[in-house]
Amino acid sequence: MKIKAMIKVSHETPLCLLDDSRLFNDYDYCLPHLLDQEQGYQDYFTTSKTQGRYIIMDNSLHELGEAYDSNRLLYWIDQLRPNEFIVPDVWENRDKSVVNARQWAQYELPKGVEKVAVVQATTIHEAATCYQTYKDLGYKKIAFSYGASYYNDVVPHPNKNLGKALGRLSVISALHKTGTIDSNDRVHLLGCQVPQEFGWYRGFNFVESIDTSNPVMAALEGMRYSNAGLVEKPKANMNDYFFMLSDQVNYELLSYNLLKFREINDL
């Protein structure tokens, strides 16, 4: 019988909040392109590694529109040796993402670095075959992105943010019901449309970790969580706020949203 461990949560933050983030993040989520752009970001993760903090390294697809340069990814994997690395995927393209995952499955990464693959699809059928192919390639942990268009086809809610959140839940639920996702699998949830989505996964013990900047971005845009969360997604992402100054942060609102995020999701 699998015993459920606590879901690990990480919220990406602007540079000025990185040190504070150790107080509210269960692990550190690294965007590799920023390691090449900002020495302070690099120093933060070097220190986190020295401190023994758990690190998941992304491939920066969401921020750049395409995965970061493979040579630089391999360089930073060797330098930082994250606990997990999300191999390059291609947005809403199952076949190209599978090709990448097959290629990266052959790479010998430093000991202790686990490869994670991301499901990309345009239909629930493609999602199922993508997930199964990753398992067949030997991937032990698989991620689902938050913003895929087909989620709105699965759940055509008039509010597209709620529709995408419910759509991801429906896809994962269906894949679990059919046995594609086994109860002993390990799943990561990338981002969210609305913050209350994660509470809907209660009972799905295979959800191991999540990352989302939502409570931080909402605070930076002056959006206060209600007891039910939000019904719209903050428009900004890390590209907009990464270099903001600390005196521009509403710390009261930030603290409120971070605590409310945990509360509404029972985390």
C-alpha positions as CSV (number, residue, x, y, z in Angstrom):
1,M,0.0,0.0,0.0
2,K,1.4,3.4,-1.0
3,I,1.6,5.9,1.8
4,K,0.9,9.4,0.6
5,A,3.7,11.9,1.1
6,M,3.0,15.6,1.4
7,I,2.8,17.3,-2.0
8,K,5.8,19.5,-2.5
9,V,5.0,23.1,-3.6
10,S,7.2,25.8,-5.1
11,H,6.3,29.4,-6.2
12,E,8.6,31.1,-8.6
13,T,9.4,34.7,-7.5
14,P,11.2,37.8,-8.7
15,L,14.9,38.1,-7.9
16,C,14.3,40.4,-4.9
17,L,12.1,37.7,-3.2
18,L,14.4,34.7,-3.8
19,D,15.9,34.6,-0.3
20,D,12.4,35.0,1.2
21,S,11.2,32.1,-0.9
22,R,13.1,29.6,1.2
23,L,10.7,30.4,4.0
24,F,7.6,29.4,2.0
25,N,8.7,27.0,-0.7
26,D,9.1,23.3,-0.1
27,Y,11.8,23.2,-2.9
28,D,13.4,25.5,-5.4
29,Y,12.2,25.7,-9.0
30,C,14.9,26.8,-11.4
31,L,14.5,28.4,-14.8
32,P,17.8,27.7,-16.6
33,H,17.9,30.7,-19.0
34,L,18.0,33.0,-16.0
35,L,21.1,31.3,-14.7
36,D,22.8,32.8,-17.8
37,Q,21.2,36.2,-17.5
38,E,21.6,37.1,-13.8
39,Q,24.5,36.4,-11.5
40,G,22.3,36.8,-8.4
41,Y,20.0,34.1,-9.7
42,Q,22.9,31.8,-10.3
43,D,24.3,32.5,-6.8
44,Y,20.9,31.7,-5.2
45,F,20.8,28.2,-6.7
46,T,24.4,27.5,-6.0
47,T,23.7,28.4,-2.3
48,S,20.5,26.2,-2.4
49,K,22.5,23.3,-3.6
50,T,25.1,23.8,-0.9
51,Q,22.3,23.9,1.7
52,G,20.9,20.6,0.4
53,R,17.6,22.0,-0.8
54,Y,15.6,20.0,-3.3
55,I,15.9,21.6,-6.8
56,I,13.7,21.0,-9.9
57,M,15.2,22.5,-13.1
58,D,12.8,23.4,-15.9
59,N,13.7,23.8,-19.6
60,S,12.2,27.4,-19.8
61,L,9.7,26.5,-22.5
62,H,6.9,28.6,-20.9
63,E,9.1,31.7,-20.6
64,L,10.9,31.5,-24.0
65,G,8.3,29.9,-26.2
66,E,10.7,27.0,-26.9
67,A,13.0,25.0,-24.7
68,Y,16.4,26.5,-23.8
69,D,19.5,25.6,-25.8
70,S,20.4,22.0,-25.1
71,N,24.1,22.6,-24.7
72,R,23.4,25.2,-22.0
73,L,20.9,22.9,-20.3
74,L,23.5,20.2,-20.2
75,Y,26.0,22.6,-18.8
76,W,23.8,23.8,-16.0
77,I,22.7,20.2,-15.2
78,D,26.4,19.4,-14.7
79,Q,27.1,22.5,-12.7
80,L,24.0,22.5,-10.5
81,R,23.1,18.8,-10.4
82,P,19.3,19.4,-9.7
83,N,17.3,16.6,-8.2
84,E,15.0,16.6,-11.2
85,F,15.3,18.0,-14.7
86,I,12.3,18.6,-17.0
87,V,13.5,17.4,-20.5
88,P,12.8,19.7,-23.5
89,D,9.2,19.5,-24.8
90,V,7.4,21.3,-27.6
91,W,4.2,23.2,-26.9
92,E,1.1,21.2,-27.9
93,N,3.1,18.9,-30.1
94,R,3.0,15.3,-28.9
95,D,5.2,13.8,-31.6
96,K,8.1,16.3,-31.3
97,S,7.9,16.1,-27.5
98,V,8.2,12.3,-27.7
99,V,11.1,12.6,-30.1
100,N,12.9,14.9,-27.6
101,A,12.1,12.6,-24.7
102,R,13.4,9.6,-26.6
103,Q,16.6,11.5,-27.3
104,W,17.1,12.7,-23.7
105,A,16.4,9.2,-22.4
106,Q,19.7,8.2,-23.9
107,Y,21.7,10.9,-22.2
108,E,23.7,10.0,-19.2
109,L,23.1,12.8,-16.6
110,P,25.0,13.2,-13.4
111,K,24.1,10.7,-10.6
112,G,21.1,11.8,-8.7
113,V,19.5,13.9,-11.5
114,E,16.1,12.4,-12.4
115,K,14.6,13.1,-15.9
116,V,11.0,14.3,-16.0
117,A,8.9,14.4,-19.3
118,V,6.0,16.7,-20.0
119,V,2.8,15.5,-21.7
120,Q,2.0,17.6,-24.8
121,A,-1.1,17.0,-26.8
122,T,-4.0,18.5,-28.7
123,T,-6.6,15.8,-27.7
124,I,-7.1,13.6,-24.7
125,H,-6.2,10.6,-26.9
126,E,-2.8,12.2,-27.7
127,A,-2.3,12.9,-24.0
128,A,-2.9,9.2,-23.2
129,T,-0.5,7.9,-25.8
130,C,2.1,10.6,-24.9
131,Y,1.9,9.6,-21.3
132,Q,2.2,5.9,-22.0
133,T,5.1,6.4,-24.4
134,Y,7.0,8.3,-21.7
135,K,6.5,5.4,-19.3
136,D,7.6,2.9,-22.0
137,L,10.8,5.0,-22.4
138,G,11.5,4.6,-18.7
139,Y,10.4,8.0,-17.3
140,K,9.4,7.5,-13.7
141,K,7.9,11.0,-13.3
142,I,5.7,12.8,-15.8
143,A,4.3,16.4,-15.8
144,F,1.2,18.0,-17.1
145,S,1.2,21.6,-18.2
146,Y,-1.6,23.9,-17.2
147,G,-2.5,25.9,-20.4
148,A,-3.1,23.4,-23.2
149,S,-5.9,24.5,-25.5
150,Y,-7.5,21.0,-25.6
151,Y,-8.5,21.3,-21.9
152,N,-11.1,23.8,-23.1
153,D,-12.4,21.2,-25.5
154,V,-12.6,18.6,-22.8
155,V,-14.5,21.0,-20.5
156,P,-16.1,23.8,-22.6
157,H,-16.8,26.1,-19.6
158,P,-17.7,29.7,-20.5
159,N,-14.9,30.9,-18.2
160,K,-11.8,29.6,-20.1
161,N,-9.6,29.7,-17.0
162,L,-11.9,27.5,-15.1
163,G,-12.4,25.3,-18.2
164,K,-8.7,24.7,-18.5
165,A,-8.3,23.9,-14.8
166,L,-11.3,21.5,-14.9
167,G,-10.0,20.2,-18.3
168,R,-6.6,19.2,-16.9
169,L,-8.4,17.5,-13.9
170,S,-10.7,15.7,-16.3
171,V,-7.8,14.4,-18.5
172,I,-5.8,13.2,-15.5
173,S,-8.9,11.6,-14.0
174,A,-9.7,9.8,-17.2
175,L,-6.2,8.6,-17.6
176,H,-6.2,7.3,-14.1
177,K,-9.6,5.6,-14.5
178,T,-8.4,3.8,-17.6
179,G,-5.1,2.7,-15.9
180,T,-2.8,4.8,-18.0
181,I,-1.9,6.6,-14.9
182,D,-1.2,4.0,-12.2
183,S,-1.9,4.8,-8.5
184,N,1.9,4.3,-7.9
185,D,2.9,6.7,-10.7
186,R,4.5,10.1,-9.9
187,V,3.1,13.2,-11.5
188,H,4.1,16.9,-11.4
189,L,1.6,19.7,-12.2
190,L,3.1,22.6,-14.0
191,G,1.5,25.9,-13.2
192,C,-2.2,26.6,-13.0
193,Q,-5.0,28.8,-14.5
194,V,-6.7,29.2,-11.1
195,P,-5.0,28.5,-7.7
196,Q,-7.9,26.4,-6.3
197,E,-7.3,23.7,-8.9
198,F,-4.8,21.8,-6.8
199,G,-7.4,21.1,-4.1
200,W,-9.4,19.2,-6.6
201,Y,-6.7,16.5,-6.7
202,R,-7.4,15.3,-3.2
203,G,-7.2,11.5,-3.3
204,F,-4.9,11.4,-6.3
205,N,-1.9,10.2,-4.3
206,F,0.3,10.1,-7.5
207,V,0.5,13.9,-7.6
208,E,3.9,14.4,-6.0
209,S,4.8,18.1,-6.7
210,I,3.4,21.3,-8.1
211,D,4.9,24.6,-9.1
212,T,3.1,27.8,-9.7
213,S,3.9,31.5,-9.4
214,N,0.1,32.3,-9.1
215,P,-0.1,33.6,-5.6
216,V,3.1,35.7,-6.2
217,M,2.0,37.1,-9.5
218,A,-1.5,37.8,-8.2
219,A,0.0,39.8,-5.3
220,L,2.2,41.8,-7.6
221,E,-0.8,42.7,-9.7
222,G,-2.9,43.7,-6.6
223,M,-5.2,40.6,-6.8
224,R,-6.3,39.3,-3.4
225,Y,-7.4,35.7,-3.2
226,S,-11.0,35.1,-2.0
227,N,-11.9,32.1,0.2
228,A,-12.5,30.3,-3.1
229,G,-9.3,31.4,-4.9
230,L,-9.6,33.3,-8.2
231,V,-11.6,33.0,-11.4
232,E,-9.1,34.7,-13.6
233,K,-5.3,34.2,-14.1
234,P,-2.9,37.0,-13.5
235,K,-1.7,38.3,-16.9
236,A,1.9,38.7,-15.9
237,N,4.6,36.1,-15.6
238,M,8.2,36.1,-14.5
239,N,9.4,37.9,-17.6
240,D,7.4,41.0,-16.5
241,Y,8.5,41.1,-12.8
242,F,11.8,39.4,-12.5
243,F,13.9,42.5,-11.9
244,M,11.4,44.5,-9.9
245,L,12.6,46.2,-6.6
246,S,11.6,45.0,-3.2
247,D,10.0,48.3,-2.3
248,Q,7.5,47.6,-5.1
249,V,6.2,44.5,-3.3
250,N,3.1,44.6,-1.2
251,Y,4.3,42.1,1.4
252,E,1.0,42.0,3.3
253,L,-0.8,40.9,0.2
254,L,1.9,38.5,-0.8
255,S,1.8,36.8,2.6
256,Y,-2.0,36.7,2.6
257,N,-2.1,35.0,-0.9
258,L,0.6,32.5,0.0
259,L,-1.2,31.4,3.2
260,K,-4.6,31.4,1.4
261,F,-3.2,29.2,-1.4
262,R,-2.2,26.6,1.2
263,E,-5.6,26.9,2.9
264,I,-7.9,26.6,-0.1
265,N,-5.9,23.6,-1.4
266,D,-5.6,21.9,2.0
267,L,-1.8,21.8,1.6
